[in-house]
């Protein structure tokens, strides 16, 4: 089983690379962003709560995210090939909670794949994505807040996963095919 955390700043290509890994390895996919956007679109209580945090560029509380993740993870059944966690964890307490949630099921994270992209490129990608997709959270002010949250709260996970011995650094700038090849060469070793 290959449970993989795909990691990087907003706009680093996590969703694109997740799609490619799913196609190649038959993995499940849990995108916290997609799950939350669906809840918001459907007007659920969770969606309303999440929207209040997202609109301010803040992270969703850990307990809420772990409950959501556990439910979605369990929906894949006991014999799945593995899952890509896209957009989670974002803090060290979340990483610890994810490790425990998986351990409770006799599973673990096999690898954390870090997509490293310079900040000026992230800003360009996110503004373009906002223009193309109509995502209201992809505007310059909110992007700056999200990048500040990433650097202060999320980036420390890199060191945490290095200590776990499962961190893999990938240069996320350049040709899409090369980035995918670099990732799959790491996944193939698992």
Z-matrix of the N, CA and C atoms (Angstrom, degrees):
N
C 1 1.457
C 2 1.527 1 108.37
N 3 1.319 2 115.02 1 130.19
C 4 1.458 3 120.40 2 -178.08
C 5 1.522 4 110.17 3 -115.08
N 6 1.321 5 116.72 4 84.80
C 7 1.460 6 120.13 5 171.90
C 8 1.520 7 107.10 6 -82.53
N 9 1.335 8 115.64 7 125.32
C 10 1.457 9 121.07 8 -173.80
C 11 1.520 10 109.53 9 -126.94
N 12 1.328 11 115.53 10 133.01
C 13 1.462 12 121.42 11 170.32
C 14 1.519 13 106.25 12 -95.19
N 15 1.330 14 117.31 13 119.18
C 16 1.465 15 120.56 14 174.02
C 17 1.520 16 106.17 15 -97.89
N 18 1.325 17 115.51 16 127.08
C 19 1.449 18 121.38 17 -163.79
C 20 1.516 19 111.01 18 -131.23
N 21 1.319 20 115.75 19 142.36
C 22 1.455 21 121.17 20 174.94
C 23 1.506 22 109.82 21 165.91
N 24 1.306 23 114.79 22 169.13
C 25 1.462 24 120.71 23 179.63
C 26 1.524 25 109.82 24 -66.04
N 27 1.337 26 116.92 25 161.89
C 28 1.472 27 118.96 26 173.34
C 29 1.533 28 109.59 27 -54.12
N 30 1.337 29 116.10 28 131.83
C 31 1.461 30 120.31 29 179.37
C 32 1.518 31 114.94 30 88.76
N 33 1.344 32 117.45 31 4.97
C 34 1.473 33 119.97 32 -176.99
C 35 1.521 34 113.25 33 -80.55
N 36 1.340 35 117.57 34 -8.97
C 37 1.459 36 120.11 35 177.97
C 38 1.519 37 114.21 36 104.82
N 39 1.327 38 117.29 37 16.03
C 40 1.463 39 120.52 38 -177.86
C 41 1.525 40 112.17 39 -58.13
N 42 1.328 41 117.22 40 -45.85
C 43 1.470 42 120.82 41 -178.52
C 44 1.513 43 112.20 42 -64.68
N 45 1.323 44 116.78 43 -45.03
C 46 1.470 45 121.84 44 179.58
C 47 1.522 46 110.60 45 -61.02
N 48 1.326 47 116.52 46 -48.00
C 49 1.465 48 119.71 47 -178.37
C 50 1.528 49 111.36 48 -70.50
N 51 1.328 50 117.06 49 -33.08
C 52 1.469 51 119.63 50 175.92
C 53 1.522 52 110.05 51 -59.82
N 54 1.339 53 116.96 52 -45.30
C 55 1.467 54 121.07 53 179.58
C 56 1.522 55 110.84 54 -57.96
N 57 1.308 56 117.14 55 -39.74
C 58 1.465 57 121.34 56 -179.09
C 59 1.532 58 111.35 57 -69.75
N 60 1.324 59 116.78 58 -38.95
C 61 1.469 60 120.46 59 178.54
C 62 1.532 61 111.12 60 -68.64
N 63 1.320 62 116.14 61 -38.30
C 64 1.471 63 120.84 62 177.83
C 65 1.527 64 109.55 63 -60.82
N 66 1.336 65 116.34 64 -45.75
C 67 1.467 66 121.12 65 -179.66
C 68 1.522 67 111.44 66 -62.97
N 69 1.318 68 116.96 67 -40.90
C 70 1.470 69 120.89 68 -176.10
C 71 1.533 70 113.19 69 -76.21
N 72 1.341 71 117.04 70 -40.63
C 73 1.466 72 119.96 71 -171.09
C 74 1.527 73 114.75 72 -110.65
N 75 1.329 74 117.85 73 -6.21
C 76 1.466 75 120.02 74 -179.31
C 77 1.517 76 113.30 75 69.56
N 78 1.320 77 116.64 76 32.13
C 79 1.458 78 121.20 77 -179.17
C 80 1.522 79 110.98 78 -83.29
N 81 1.327 80 115.56 79 157.02
C 82 1.445 81 120.81 80 169.91
C 83 1.522 82 109.02 81 -77.73
N 84 1.315 83 117.27 82 169.65
C 85 1.464 84 120.98 83 -176.98
C 86 1.513 85 109.68 84 -139.92
N 87 1.321 86 115.22 85 126.91
C 88 1.459 87 120.14 86 173.46
C 89 1.520 88 106.99 87 -122.34
N 90 1.325 89 114.99 88 104.23
C 91 1.461 90 121.37 89 174.65
C 92 1.515 91 107.09 90 -101.84
N 93 1.322 92 116.00 91 110.64
C 94 1.460 93 118.50 92 -178.81
C 95 1.528 94 110.09 93 -60.13
N 96 1.333 95 116.68 94 -35.49
C 97 1.463 96 119.91 95 178.26
C 98 1.517 97 111.51 96 -61.00
N 99 1.349 98 116.98 97 -46.68
C 100 1.466 99 120.98 98 179.88
C 101 1.527 100 111.36 99 -63.81
N 102 1.338 101 115.81 100 -43.22
C 103 1.469 102 120.32 101 179.67
C 104 1.528 103 109.74 102 -60.69
N 105 1.334 104 115.93 103 -45.90
C 106 1.467 105 119.60 104 -178.41
C 107 1.527 106 111.67 105 -67.98
N 108 1.340 107 117.38 106 -42.06
C 109 1.473 108 119.84 107 178.53
C 110 1.526 109 110.82 108 -60.61
N 111 1.326 110 116.67 109 -38.14
C 112 1.465 111 121.01 110 178.00
C 113 1.527 112 110.59 111 -63.31
N 114 1.327 113 116.28 112 -44.16
C 115 1.465 114 120.99 113 179.17
C 116 1.531 115 110.20 114 -62.99
N 117 1.348 116 116.40 115 -41.29
C 118 1.465 117 120.73 116 179.73
C 119 1.527 118 109.74 117 -64.84
N 120 1.338 119 115.97 118 -46.45
C 121 1.468 120 121.05 119 -179.24
C 122 1.523 121 111.25 120 -59.52
N 123 1.344 122 115.75 121 -38.60
C 124 1.459 123 120.25 122 -178.06
C 125 1.524 124 113.05 123 -82.81
N 126 1.349 125 116.58 124 -2.41
C 127 1.461 126 120.78 125 175.57
C 128 1.513 127 115.11 126 67.47
N 129 1.336 128 116.99 127 26.57
C 130 1.466 129 119.88 128 179.97
C 131 1.531 130 109.61 129 -72.79
N 132 1.335 131 116.04 130 166.51
C 133 1.469 132 120.04 131 177.47
C 134 1.529 133 109.87 132 -60.74
N 135 1.345 134 116.37 133 -42.91
C 136 1.460 135 120.32 134 176.46
C 137 1.522 136 109.92 135 -58.56
N 138 1.315 137 116.48 136 -43.54
C 139 1.458 138 121.53 137 179.70
C 140 1.518 139 112.39 138 -60.36
N 141 1.320 140 116.32 139 -42.66
C 142 1.469 141 120.10 140 179.46
C 143 1.528 142 110.82 141 -65.45
N 144 1.334 143 115.85 142 -42.61
C 145 1.468 144 120.52 143 178.65
C 146 1.527 145 110.11 144 -63.77
N 147 1.333 146 115.97 145 -46.59
C 148 1.462 147 121.10 146 -179.00
C 149 1.523 148 111.18 147 -62.09
N 150 1.334 149 116.75 148 -42.19
C 151 1.468 150 121.13 149 -178.06
C 152 1.519 151 111.40 150 -59.48
N 153 1.319 152 116.98 151 -38.13
C 154 1.462 153 120.67 152 179.46
C 155 1.533 154 110.83 153 -61.17
N 156 1.327 155 117.55 154 -40.18
C 157 1.469 156 121.15 155 177.32
C 158 1.528 157 111.27 156 -71.40
N 159 1.331 158 117.11 157 -47.21
C 160 1.462 159 122.52 158 -176.47
C 161 1.520 160 111.08 159 -61.70
N 162 1.319 161 117.22 160 -42.12
C 163 1.466 162 121.07 161 -179.22
C 164 1.524 163 112.27 162 -61.53
N 165 1.331 164 116.40 163 -24.59
C 166 1.465 165 120.94 164 178.12
C 167 1.532 166 111.32 165 -94.34
N 168 1.367 167 117.89 166 0.78
C 169 1.459 168 121.58 167 -178.11
C 170 1.516 169 112.83 168 74.77
N 171 1.348 170 117.20 169 19.87
C 172 1.460 171 121.73 170 -177.38
C 173 1.527 172 111.35 171 -100.20
N 174 1.341 173 115.03 172 163.13
C 175 1.463 174 121.31 173 177.62
C 176 1.532 175 110.65 174 -82.26
N 177 1.334 176 115.34 175 149.67
C 178 1.465 177 122.33 176 175.60
C 179 1.541 178 107.57 177 -72.01
N 180 1.339 179 119.21 178 141.87
C 181 1.472 180 120.48 179 178.82
C 182 1.537 181 112.58 180 -56.40
N 183 1.323 182 115.64 181 142.79
C 184 1.469 183 122.57 182 -174.18
C 185 1.526 184 113.93 183 -55.93
N 186 1.339 185 116.47 184 -46.75
C 187 1.469 186 119.58 185 -175.59
C 188 1.526 187 110.45 186 -59.39
N 189 1.323 188 115.20 187 -40.14
C 190 1.455 189 121.13 188 179.76
C 191 1.529 190 110.60 189 -64.19
N 192 1.319 191 116.69 190 -45.40
C 193 1.464 192 120.24 191 -178.44
C 194 1.528 193 111.87 192 -67.42
N 195 1.314 194 118.45 193 -40.46
C 196 1.471 195 121.06 194 -179.97
C 197 1.526 196 110.58 195 -63.79
N 198 1.320 197 117.12 196 -41.83
C 199 1.470 198 120.50 197 177.66
C 200 1.528 199 110.64 198 -60.53
N 201 1.325 200 116.42 199 -44.02
C 202 1.470 201 121.16 200 179.12
C 203 1.529 202 109.69 201 -62.70
N 204 1.335 203 115.89 202 -48.43
C 205 1.469 204 120.99 203 -177.76
C 206 1.520 205 112.27 204 -60.94
N 207 1.318 206 116.77 205 -45.71
C 208 1.466 207 120.51 206 -178.59
C 209 1.525 208 109.97 207 -59.18
N 210 1.309 209 116.59 208 -43.02
C 211 1.454 210 121.21 209 -179.88
C 212 1.535 211 111.36 210 -63.74
N 213 1.328 212 116.49 211 -47.03
C 214 1.465 213 119.87 212 -179.90
C 215 1.531 214 110.34 213 -67.04
N 216 1.332 215 117.61 214 -42.60
C 217 1.467 216 121.72 215 179.46
C 218 1.534 217 110.57 216 -58.42
N 219 1.317 218 116.08 217 -46.87
C 220 1.469 219 120.16 218 -179.17
C 221 1.519 220 112.14 219 -64.29
N 222 1.320 221 117.86 220 -24.93
C 223 1.465 222 121.13 221 -179.46
C 224 1.535 223 112.31 222 -67.54
N 225 1.338 224 118.00 223 -15.92
C 226 1.468 225 120.93 224 178.31
C 227 1.530 226 111.96 225 -79.34
N 228 1.325 227 117.96 226 -10.67
C 229 1.461 228 121.41 227 -179.75
C 230 1.520 229 110.98 228 86.58
N 231 1.326 230 115.75 229 175.67
C 232 1.471 231 120.35 230 -173.99
C 233 1.518 232 113.99 231 -83.17
N 234 1.323 233 118.05 232 -19.90
C 235 1.466 234 120.36 233 -172.30
C 236 1.531 235 113.28 234 -110.83
N 237 1.324 236 117.73 235 28.98
C 238 1.471 237 119.31 236 179.73
C 239 1.536 238 110.95 237 -73.67
N 240 1.327 239 116.24 238 163.81
C 241 1.472 240 122.19 239 -177.64
C 242 1.519 241 112.50 240 -79.76
N 243 1.319 242 116.14 241 -15.19
C 244 1.457 243 121.95 242 -177.08
C 245 1.512 244 109.54 243 138.01
N 246 1.316 245 114.93 244 170.62
C 247 1.460 246 121.55 245 -175.86
C 248 1.525 247 108.98 246 -135.02
N 249 1.322 248 114.82 247 143.55
C 250 1.459 249 120.43 248 170.89
C 251 1.521 250 107.22 249 -95.49
N 252 1.317 251 115.89 250 123.46
C 253 1.460 252 121.71 251 173.83
C 254 1.525 253 106.83 252 -94.51
N 255 1.323 254 115.61 253 112.45
C 256 1.462 255 123.45 254 -173.53
C 257 1.524 256 108.59 255 -114.34
N 258 1.337 257 116.24 256 109.53
C 259 1.463 258 119.89 257 -178.58
C 260 1.519 259 113.04 258 93.27
N 261 1.309 260 117.36 259 9.45
C 262 1.459 261 122.74 260 178.66
C 263 1.519 262 108.16 261 -155.63
N 264 1.317 263 118.36 262 137.58
C 265 1.452 264 128.90 263 2.01
C 266 1.533 265 112.07 264 -79.50
N 267 1.327 266 114.87 265 162.10
C 268 1.464 267 120.62 266 178.18
C 269 1.518 268 112.38 267 -120.25
N 270 1.323 269 116.86 268 -6.28
C 271 1.463 270 121.15 269 177.07
C 272 1.533 271 108.08 270 -139.90
N 273 1.329 272 116.44 271 162.96
C 274 1.469 273 120.19 272 178.24
C 275 1.530 274 111.12 273 -62.39
N 276 1.338 275 120.18 274 -43.78
C 277 1.478 276 118.11 275 175.82
C 278 1.531 277 112.74 276 -58.80
N 279 1.332 278 117.93 277 -35.69
C 280 1.466 279 120.10 278 176.72
C 281 1.525 280 110.57 279 -66.46
N 282 1.337 281 117.24 280 -39.95
C 283 1.468 282 120.78 281 178.82
C 284 1.531 283 110.14 282 -62.88
N 285 1.320 284 115.65 283 -41.19
C 286 1.469 285 119.94 284 178.25
C 287 1.525 286 110.52 285 -65.79
N 288 1.329 287 116.99 286 -40.80
C 289 1.467 288 121.12 287 179.07
C 290 1.531 289 110.98 288 -66.92
N 291 1.339 290 117.32 289 -39.68
C 292 1.471 291 121.00 290 177.03
C 293 1.528 292 110.04 291 -63.51
N 294 1.331 293 116.73 292 -44.64
C 295 1.465 294 120.76 293 178.74
C 296 1.531 295 110.19 294 -57.91
N 297 1.343 296 116.71 295 -43.45
C 298 1.462 297 120.83 296 179.78
C 299 1.522 298 111.68 297 -68.34
N 300 1.340 299 116.98 298 -43.09
C 301 1.470 300 120.91 299 179.97
C 302 1.532 301 109.92 300 -59.12
N 303 1.331 302 116.67 301 -43.56
C 304 1.469 303 120.11 302 178.88
C 305 1.534 304 110.76 303 -69.49
N 306 1.329 305 117.26 304 -42.30
C 307 1.469 306 120.97 305 179.71
C 308 1.526 307 110.58 306 -59.49
N 309 1.322 308 117.42 307 -37.29
C 310 1.470 309 121.37 308 177.82
C 311 1.525 310 111.25 309 -59.87
N 312 1.337 311 116.87 310 -21.54
C 313 1.462 312 122.57 311 -179.34
C 314 1.540 313 111.49 312 -104.98
N 315 1.343 314 116.19 313 5.29
C 316 1.464 315 120.81 314 -178.27
C 317 1.520 316 112.42 315 76.08
N 318 1.320 317 117.84 316 22.13
C 319 1.467 318 122.91 317 -178.37
C 320 1.524 319 110.20 318 -119.03
N 321 1.335 320 115.73 319 174.13
C 322 1.465 321 120.83 320 177.67
C 323 1.522 322 109.63 321 -153.59
N 324 1.327 323 115.83 322 171.18
C 325 1.462 324 121.67 323 170.81
C 326 1.519 325 106.49 324 -85.58
N 327 1.336 326 116.91 325 124.38
C 328 1.469 327 121.37 326 -179.04
C 329 1.525 328 111.50 327 -83.46
N 330 1.336 329 116.95 328 -31.92
C 331 1.465 330 120.33 329 -177.53
C 332 1.514 331 110.79 330 -157.59
N 333 1.321 332 114.83 331 148.03
C 334 1.458 333 122.32 332 168.62
C 335 1.523 334 105.56 333 -114.06
N 336 1.327 335 115.68 334 116.26
C 337 1.463 336 122.55 335 -179.77
C 338 1.525 337 107.63 336 -100.02
N 339 1.334 338 116.87 337 114.49
C 340 1.470 339 121.60 338 -179.90
C 341 1.521 340 110.23 339 -97.85
N 342 1.327 341 116.28 340 119.02
C 343 1.466 342 121.81 341 174.00
C 344 1.527 343 107.64 342 -93.34
N 345 1.312 344 115.93 343 111.89
C 346 1.458 345 122.23 344 -175.49
C 347 1.529 346 109.78 345 -100.68
N 348 1.337 347 116.64 346 118.04
C 349 1.465 348 123.01 347 -177.90
C 350 1.533 349 108.19 348 -133.28
N 351 1.346 350 118.31 349 134.40
C 352 1.469 351 120.39 350 177.93
C 353 1.532 352 112.14 351 -60.49
N 354 1.333 353 115.57 352 148.75
C 355 1.470 354 121.01 353 -173.40
C 356 1.530 355 113.34 354 -61.94
N 357 1.331 356 118.53 355 -37.78
C 358 1.471 357 118.79 356 -179.45
C 359 1.528 358 110.56 357 -63.98
N 360 1.312 359 117.55 358 -35.20
C 361 1.468 360 121.60 359 177.29
C 362 1.530 361 110.47 360 -70.22
N 363 1.339 362 117.16 361 -39.25
C 364 1.470 363 120.71 362 177.57
C 365 1.526 364 110.17 363 -58.57
N 366 1.322 365 116.58 364 -45.37
C 367 1.463 366 121.48 365 -179.18
C 368 1.532 367 110.18 366 -60.20
N 369 1.325 368 117.20 367 -45.63
C 370 1.479 369 121.39 368 179.26
C 371 1.527 370 110.32 369 -60.28
N 372 1.330 371 116.41 370 -47.68
C 373 1.464 372 121.19 371 -177.49
C 374 1.528 373 111.56 372 -61.72
N 375 1.331 374 116.15 373 -43.89
C 376 1.461 375 119.95 374 -176.06
C 377 1.523 376 112.29 375 -70.35
N 378 1.317 377 117.07 376 -39.19
C 379 1.469 378 119.55 377 177.83
C 380 1.527 379 109.38 378 -65.00
N 381 1.336 380 117.22 379 -42.14
C 382 1.463 381 121.17 380 176.97
C 383 1.525 382 110.66 381 -62.48
N 384 1.346 383 116.88 382 -43.96
C 385 1.465 384 120.60 383 179.34
C 386 1.522 385 110.44 384 -60.50
N 387 1.321 386 117.18 385 -41.45
C 388 1.458 387 120.89 386 178.42
C 389 1.517 388 111.91 387 -62.08
N 390 1.341 389 116.64 388 -40.53
C 391 1.458 390 120.97 389 179.24
C 392 1.530 391 111.16 390 -67.29
N 393 1.332 392 116.59 391 -39.30
C 394 1.466 393 120.88 392 -176.47
C 395 1.522 394 112.85 393 -79.43
N 396 1.347 395 117.00 394 -35.57
C 397 1.466 396 120.27 395 -172.84
C 398 1.523 397 113.36 396 -100.43
N 399 1.320 398 116.23 397 -19.17
C 400 1.458 399 119.02 398 -175.68
C 401 1.517 400 113.08 399 78.65
N 402 1.361 401 117.19 400 11.18
C 403 1.471 402 119.57 401 177.71
C 404 1.523 403 108.96 402 -65.27
N 405 1.314 404 116.42 403 119.21
C 406 1.460 405 120.60 404 -175.60
C 407 1.527 406 112.98 405 -70.71
N 408 1.356 407 117.85 406 -19.75
C 409 1.469 408 119.44 407 179.40
C 410 1.529 409 112.07 408 -83.03
N 411 1.340 410 118.02 409 -2.33
C 412 1.459 411 121.45 410 177.59
C 413 1.532 412 109.88 411 -98.99
N 414 1.328 413 115.88 412 63.17
C 415 1.460 414 121.66 413 172.61
C 416 1.523 415 107.40 414 -122.82
N 417 1.332 416 116.66 415 158.98
C 418 1.469 417 119.77 416 -169.78
C 419 1.528 418 113.78 417 -56.56
N 420 1.313 419 117.73 418 -43.32
C 421 1.468 420 120.55 419 -178.00
C 422 1.531 421 111.24 420 -63.56
N 423 1.327 422 116.63 421 -48.42
C 424 1.469 423 120.37 422 -179.32
C 425 1.527 424 111.11 423 -68.34
N 426 1.332 425 117.29 424 -37.01
C 427 1.468 426 120.94 425 178.00
C 428 1.522 427 109.67 426 -59.79
N 429 1.333 428 117.37 427 -45.87
C 430 1.473 429 120.37 428 179.32
C 431 1.523 430 111.14 429 -59.22
N 432 1.339 431 116.74 430 -42.31
C 433 1.469 432 120.68 431 177.85
C 434 1.531 433 110.29 432 -62.70
N 435 1.349 434 115.96 433 -44.49
C 436 1.472 435 119.91 434 -178.90
C 437 1.522 436 111.01 435 -64.02
N 438 1.327 437 117.63 436 -39.22
C 439 1.468 438 120.24 437 178.63
C 440 1.531 439 110.81 438 -68.55
N 441 1.335 440 117.70 439 -36.67
C 442 1.472 441 120.20 440 176.09
C 443 1.526 442 110.71 441 -63.96
N 444 1.337 443 116.79 442 -43.16
C 445 1.471 444 120.95 443 177.11
C 446 1.531 445 109.51 444 -62.03
N 447 1.333 446 116.30 445 -42.79
C 448 1.471 447 120.17 446 178.94
C 449 1.531 448 110.16 447 -57.68
N 450 1.328 449 117.31 448 -51.10
C 451 1.465 450 120.64 449 -176.29
C 452 1.530 451 112.44 450 -65.53
N 453 1.322 452 117.25 451 -37.77
C 454 1.466 453 119.16 452 -176.26
C 455 1.529 454 113.11 453 -83.09
N 456 1.347 455 117.36 454 -37.46
C 457 1.458 456 119.49 455 -172.43
C 458 1.527 457 114.36 456 -109.72
N 459 1.333 458 117.27 457 -29.77
C 460 1.458 459 120.06 458 -172.18
C 461 1.522 460 112.99 459 -98.28
N 462 1.319 461 117.90 460 -42.70
C 463 1.464 462 121.07 461 -177.50
C 464 1.543 463 113.89 462 -54.07
N 465 1.349 464 119.96 463 -32.63
C 466 1.471 465 118.98 464 177.02
C 467 1.534 466 114.51 465 -58.08
N 468 1.329 467 117.00 466 -17.88
C 469 1.472 468 120.44 467 177.01
C 470 1.527 469 111.92 468 -62.12
N 471 1.315 470 117.22 469 -27.88
C 472 1.467 471 119.99 470 179.97
C 473 1.523 472 109.31 471 -56.16
N 474 1.328 473 117.11 472 -48.85
C 475 1.475 474 121.08 473 179.96
C 476 1.524 475 110.81 474 -65.70
N 477 1.344 476 117.26 475 -38.92
C 478 1.464 477 120.87 476 -179.97
C 479 1.531 478 110.21 477 -60.49
N 480 1.348 479 116.33 478 -46.61
C 481 1.468 480 119.50 479 -179.81
C 482 1.526 481 112.13 480 -70.98
N 483 1.336 482 118.36 481 -29.05
C 484 1.471 483 120.19 482 173.49
C 485 1.528 484 109.45 483 -61.46
N 486 1.341 485 116.76 484 -43.37
C 487 1.473 486 121.00 485 178.51
C 488 1.525 487 111.18 486 -64.08
N 489 1.339 488 116.45 487 -31.82
C 490 1.469 489 120.76 488 177.11
C 491 1.536 490 110.84 489 -72.78
N 492 1.330 491 116.77 490 -16.22
C 493 1.468 492 121.54 491 178.48
C 494 1.522 493 114.13 492 80.23
N 495 1.351 494 117.67 493 20.16
C 496 1.473 495 119.55 494 -176.87
C 497 1.530 496 112.85 495 -126.73
N 498 1.335 497 117.23 496 14.18
C 499 1.472 498 122.35 497 -179.59
C 500 1.525 499 110.34 498 -80.56
N 501 1.348 500 116.12 499 135.46
C 502 1.471 501 122.23 500 176.28
C 503 1.528 502 107.87 501 -132.89
N 504 1.331 503 116.44 502 116.41
C 505 1.471 504 122.18 503 -179.08
C 506 1.526 505 109.54 504 -86.57
N 507 1.340 506 116.43 505 130.49
C 508 1.467 507 122.38 506 177.73
C 509 1.527 508 107.97 507 -126.93
N 510 1.320 509 116.83 508 131.42
C 511 1.455 510 121.26 509 173.91
C 512 1.527 511 107.15 510 -71.72
N 513 1.337 512 116.91 511 111.09
C 514 1.460 513 121.88 512 -175.45
C 515 1.519 514 113.97 513 -90.83
N 516 1.330 515 116.91 514 11.74
C 517 1.460 516 121.07 515 179.24
C 518 1.520 517 108.50 516 -108.88
N 519 1.320 518 116.54 517 130.64
C 520 1.460 519 119.71 518 178.50
C 521 1.512 520 111.37 519 128.17
N 522 1.317 521 114.20 520 -157.22
C 523 1.465 522 121.32 521 -174.80
C 524 1.526 523 111.38 522 -69.80
N 525 1.316 524 115.23 523 132.98
C 526 1.455 525 122.71 524 -178.02
C 527 1.530 526 112.50 525 -53.61
N 528 1.325 527 116.51 526 -46.12
C 529 1.477 528 120.64 527 -178.17
C 530 1.527 529 111.76 528 -62.26
N 531 1.336 530 117.27 529 -39.46
C 532 1.466 531 120.51 530 -179.95
C 533 1.522 532 110.15 531 -66.30
N 534 1.335 533 116.90 532 -41.62
C 535 1.468 534 120.65 533 179.77
C 536 1.533 535 109.63 534 -62.15
N 537 1.329 536 116.67 535 -46.33
C 538 1.467 537 121.00 536 178.74
C 539 1.524 538 110.52 537 -60.06
N 540 1.322 539 117.35 538 -43.75
C 541 1.474 540 121.48 539 179.98
C 542 1.531 541 110.77 540 -61.28
N 543 1.334 542 116.70 541 -42.18
C 544 1.464 543 120.36 542 178.48
C 545 1.539 544 110.80 543 -62.04
N 546 1.324 545 115.93 544 -40.77
C 547 1.473 546 119.84 545 179.74
C 548 1.525 547 110.22 546 -67.77
N 549 1.335 548 117.65 547 -48.98
C 550 1.468 549 119.82 548 -176.20
C 551 1.528 550 111.14 549 -65.07
N 552 1.322 551 118.28 550 -29.75
C 553 1.466 552 118.68 551 177.94
C 554 1.541 553 110.00 552 -66.17
N 555 1.334 554 117.15 553 -32.54
C 556 1.474 555 120.50 554 175.69
C 557 1.540 556 110.64 555 -73.48
N 558 1.327 557 116.76 556 -44.58
C 559 1.465 558 121.09 557 -178.88
C 560 1.522 559 110.73 558 -63.42
N 561 1.325 560 117.75 559 -38.14
C 562 1.467 561 121.17 560 179.88
C 563 1.533 562 112.38 561 -61.54
N 564 1.324 563 117.04 562 -24.13
C 565 1.473 564 120.80 563 -179.78
C 566 1.525 565 113.02 564 -81.50
N 567 1.336 566 116.21 565 -10.76
C 568 1.474 567 118.89 566 -176.38
C 569 1.523 568 112.24 567 -73.49
